[in-house]
Amino acid sequence: MIYFYKGKNNILENNKKNTHNKNSDKEEDYKNIIHIIQKEFSKVLDVQNLSFLIGAGCSSFLNKNDEEIGVPTMQPMAKEFYSNLSNEDKNFIKNEIKININDEQLEKNLEKFLEILYAYKFLLDNQAQDIKKISNLINKTKEFIFNKCNIKSKEVIEIYKKFYRKLLYRDNNLTKTNIFTTNYDIFNEIALEQLGVIYTNGFTGFIERYFNPSTFNYAYAEQLDLNNKKWNVIDNFIYLYKLHGSITWIEDETTNALFKIKEIQKPQFQEENNYMIYPTPMKQNSSFGSPYSDLFREFQKKLMQNNNVLVTIGYSFSDEHINNLIYQALTIPTFRLIIIGNYKSKNINKLFNLDDSRIWIIGEENRLLSKLRKMKFDHFSKQLTFKDFDYQWTEFCKKSNEIPLHFFNKFIDEIMPDMEEEKIEEKIKQISKLFMGQ
């Protein structure tokens, strides 16, 4: 079921003829629903101050074979990491740290695993014990995460390019769009460069690029009239803020630059010098140091602007520091928050329960999950072995090829309007009225 909540009011329910969705096999009903959402969202693209917050859910997608393409999400990432551990590491984890990686909390969550490793290292360090083994395991985990983020999936890049193509149709007289992301990967940068879009990510220089937050106050302009010194800000320009750092950022202590953070072209893992906020107990504290303090200050500054809209997609609202800044922005009457996501997920549901009409939540309940809840699993499993059941369920999922509306690629295809086509249609209507003498 597709939903579009403003507060707790699902505006799709207000018009009964549009309450049907794609599951009803009535294509016209589905188009009507999409048209309602698209029409509302097109108004968002016309606001003066627009920002997007892109989370980890935008760095991968499932293809037709139900294979995850791009940067894997936490569950498959954890599964692969544990399966590649050496027997020595497994014994150390089991006998020394005394945790079970098959535990429900750990087997699907590499973040929780890394938290425990750091806590154990802190304990050993305070007791003046040898921390070499635990440090090596922490570095292995960090390197694994780094390498998983250091990929250049053509399919994911194409999705980002499609996103920016539609975004660039915004009115040129409006302020330029801000893109905030918690992702370490460089899908945004590659997509923008392949499209020929000029952007700033806080770094200056050509041969050697160093962080300089003042660049976020700059805009690229073209000179229109040499005699009158008339300038105009270029049309295609994006501000990109990587709140948790990037695989291309390292610390360079040899430079005389004010900020020691350097952007490199060929990312490689370095135990101490990479600038990425890993999921650790110190995650929030890490964001208070430079360059993160500068980036979060920019995030806060943009959110506090009048008539500002923040659109989140692929973001689970699990980062306390980011959430606090969003909550502060909600104290401003003109601020609006648009969440492209599942309103039933734990953290998003807290915002849903505020019943604030300035908070929009757009998405779709996965029909497969709904069917799974309704299935009489106990009765079904008695007739099949677990292996048979697992196989049949996987095949059913593949055949259905169902993608919820709040997934990044579906959001771009269905919700983000093609502004150029809309403008052309509007001009045609205006010309038609002239011919008809209206």
N, C-alpha and C positions, 0 to 999 in steps of 0.2 A: 504494500500500500504506500502510495506517495503522500507525503505530508508537507505542509508549509505553515509553520506556526509563527504567529506574532504574539509573543507571550504564550499563553496556553490555548489561544484561539486558532484552530486550524481553518484558515480562510477557504480551503478547498471544500470544507463541509458546509459552508454558507450557501453554496450553489449546488443543489442536489444532483443536477444533471451532470456536474463535473466531479462527482464523488467516485465514479468508476475509475479504474486504473488499467494499466496494461494487462493485468491478470484477467480482466473480464473479456479479453479477446475482441474488444471493441476499439479499433484503432482510432476512430474519431474522438472517443472519450479521452483517450490518452493524449491526443494532440491538443484537445481543449485544456487539459490540465497543464501541459507543458507551456502552452501559450499564456496562461494566467501567470505562471511562475516567471516565465521569460519576460513578460511585460513589466512585472514588478521589479525584476532584477535590472532591466535596462535603465530604469530610473536611477538605480544605485550608481551606475556607471557615469551618470551625469552630475553627481554631486561634486562640489568644489574640492573637497579633500578626501581622497580615496586611498585606502591601504589594504593590502592582502597579507595574511599570515599563512605561509605554506609550511605544513608539517611533514613528518616522515611518511605519512600515507600517500604522498604525491610522488614518491621516488620509485614506485613499483606498480605493476598491474598484472592481472591474470590474463594470459592469452587464451585462445580457443581450446588449447589442450590442458587448461587448468594449471599451467606452469607459471610461476612467478618470475616476471622479467624486471630487471633493474636491481635496486638495492633491496635485499630481502627484509621483510618485517621481522620483529623480534623473535617470534616462535620458530620459523625455519632457520634463522640465523643461529639461535641457541642450539637447535638440534644438530646442525652441521658442526658447530664448534665442539660440542661434547663428543661427537663421534670421531673427531680427528685428534682427540687428546691421546697422548702416549700412556702406556700402562703406568709409567713412573708418576706422571701427573695425576692420574686417576687414584693411585694409591696414596699420594700425598694429600689429595682432597678428602679422601675417605678416612685415612688413618690419622693425619696430622690436624687438618682443619675440622674434621669430623662432621662433614655435611654430605648429603646424598643428592647427587645431581639429577636423580630420577624423581626427586621430591616434586610434588605438584607445583610448588611456588618457584622452583628453579628450572625445571625441564623446559619451560616455555619462556623463560625470562633471563636473558643474559645480563640485564641491568641489575637484577637482584643478586646474581652471582658475583658481579664486579663489586657491588656494595659490601658483600661479605668478605671478599678478598682484602679490600681496603681496611675494613674494620679489624681483620686478623693481623694485618701488617702493622696497624697502629698499636695493637696490643703487644705484639712482639717487640716493637721498637721501644715502647715504654718500659719493657722489662729487660731491655738491653740484650735481647736475644738475636740470633742470626736471622736476617730478613732476606737473604739472597734468593732462596727458593720461592718465597711468596712474591718477591719483586719480579722474578722471572715469569711467574705465572700471570701476574697482572699485565706485564708487557706483552705476553703472548695474546692475552685477551684483547688488549688495546690495538695491537697490530692486526688481529683478525678483523676487528670492527673497521679499522682504517682501510684495509684491503677490500672489504666488502663495499665500502663507499667509493673506492677508487675505480669505478667502472664507467664506461661510456656507452650505455645502451642506446642504439639508434632508435628503437621503438619509443623509449621514454623521452628522448630528446625531441622526437616528432610531436609528442603530446604537449611538451612545453612550448614548442614553436607555435602550435595551434593556439595555445592559451595567449601568447603574446601578440599574435596576429590580430586576434579579436580585441584584445585590450588596447591596442594602438589606435583603434577607431574612435577612442574617446575624443571629445571636443578639444581642439588645440588651445582654446582659451582657458581651459581649466588647469589647475596645478598638476604637475606631473605625478604619476602614480608611484607609490612607495610599495616595494615588495620586501617583506620581512620573512626570513626563513630560519628554521632551527636545523636545517639539514647541512651536513658536511660536504655533500657531493657537489659537483659543478654542472649539473644539468641546466640550471638557469643561465649560467655564463655561456655555455656552449650554444644554447638555443638563441640567445640574444646576439651573439657574434655571427652565427650562421644567417640570421635575419638581417644583419647589418644595422642593428639598433645600438645606438650609443647609450652607455649606462655608466654610472659611477658606483663603486663598491667600497669607497673609502680609501682607496690607494692612489698614489700619484707616482709619476715616473714612467719611463718606457723600457729602458734596458734593465734597470733595477727599480722595482716598485715597492714603496714603503707606505705603511698606514698613516693617513692624515685625515682625521675626522672633519676638518674644515671643508673638505671637498663636498660634503653633504649640503653645504650652503651655496654651492656653485650651481650654475645652469649653463648649458651650451647654447650659444646664440649665433645667428648669422647676420652679417651686415647687409642691410637692404639698400641704404642710400649713403654713399661715401661722403657726399657734400653736407648732409644734415646729421651725419653720425646716427642714423636710425638703425636700431637693432631689433631683432625678433628671435625669441627662444625657439630652437628647432622643434619640430613636431614630435619626432620619435626619440623619446628620452625616458629612462627609467632609473629610479634610485633603488639600489639593491643592498639590503642589510642582512648580513649573515650572523645572527645573534649568538650562535654557539661555535663560531669559527668555521674553518674550512680545511680540507685536506691539502690545500695549496698555500696555507699560512705556516710560516716557521719563525722562530725567534733568531735574530741575528745580532749578537752582542758586539760584532766587529764594526758596525756602522756608527757614524756620527749623527745619524738622523735622530730626531726627537723621540719618535716611536720606533722601537726595535723590531716591529713585526713586518716581515717581508713576504711578498707574494711571489711564488715560484711557478714556473710553467709546467714542470714535470714533478708532480707530487710523489714523495717517497716517505716511508715511515721512519721517524727518528724518535727514540725513546723519550727524550726530554724536550725537544725543540718544537714539536708540532703544536699548533694552537687550535685545539678542539676541546670543548667542554664535554668530557666523557660522563656517562651516567654513573656518578659516584656519590657518596654521602656529602662530598664537598661541592656538589654541582651548583647549588645556589650561591655559595660563597665565592666560587670561581668567577661568577658573573659580575662581581664587584671590582675586579681588577681590570686594567687596561689590556686589550682594546675593548673588552666586553662592556665595561662601565660606560664608555663613549657610545657604543652601539645601543645599549639599553636606554641611555639618556635620550638618544635620537628617537627611539621607539616611544618613550614617554612623551616627548615633545610633540610628535606627530599625533598621538592619540588625544592630546589635550587641545588640539585646534578646534575651533568652532565648526559646527556642521560637518563633523568627521564621521566616516563610515569605515569600520574594520570588517573585512570578510576573512573568515578562517576556513581553511580546507585542509584535510589530512592532519589536523591538529587535535590531539586527544585531551587537551587541557590538563596535562599531567606535570607541567612545569610551574612550580609555585611562584617563581619570580615574575614570569610573564603574566601569569594569572592575576597577580596582585596589581600590576600596571593596568590590565584590562578592567579590573574591578574599580580602580581609581577613576578610569575614564568614564565608567558608568554613572559616576556622581555628577557628570556634566549632562544637563538636560538634552542637549542637541546631539549627543553621541549615540551612534547606532552600532550594534554588533550583529553581524550576519554569520551564522554558523552553518556551513555545509557539512552535515554529519548526522550521526545517529543520536536522536534525542534520548534514547534509552540507555546509552552508555553512562557509566557512573558519574564522571565529572561534568559532562554536558547536561545530564539530567538535573544537576543542582541549579544550573542556570535556567533550565526549563521551568523548574518549580518556583522561580522568582515571579513568574507570570508578569513579566515586564514587556510591554508591547514594542519596546525599542530593540528587544532581542528576537531576531528571526532565526528559525531553525528549519532548514530545507533538507529533505532526504527521502529515503525510501526503505521500508522494512523489507529485508531479504525474504522473498517467498519461500526459498529453500529452508531457511531456518525456521520459519513459521510452520512449514510442513513437518519438519523434524520434531518440533515440540508436540505436534498433534499425533504423530505416529505412536502406535502402541509398541514401544520399543521392546518391552519385556516379551510380549507375545511374538513379535517379529523375530527376535534373537533366538527364541527357542527352536524355530524352524530352520535357522541357518547358523552355521558356525560364524564366529566373529570375522574370520578371513573372508567368507562369502559375503557377509553383510557389508563389510568395509569396501569390498570390490564393487558390489552393486550400487552402493550409495555414491561412490566416486564416479561411476559411469553415469549415474543419474545427474549428478552435478555438472559433469562435462557436457552432456547433451542439452541441458537447460540453458547453459551459457548466459546466465542471468547476472547482470551487473547493476547494483543499486545506484540510484540517481546521485547519491552524494560521493561516489568515487570520482577521482580527479578527471579521468578521460570522459566519463559520462556527463559530468558537470559541464565540461567545456562544450561537448557536442550538443547537449540538450538545453542547458540553462543559459549559458552565455550567448547573447544574441549576436547575429552577424550585423553589426551596426551599419556597415556600408550598404547592404541590401535594403535595410530599413529606410535609410536616408534616400536611396534611389526611388523606392516605392512611394515615399512621401512626396518627393519632387514630381513624380509622374501624376500623383493625385492633384497636386497644385496646378500643374499644367492643364490637366483635364478640366478642372474647374474654370480656368481661363477661357478655354475653347467653348465651354458651355455657357459662358457669360455670367458665372456665379460670383 
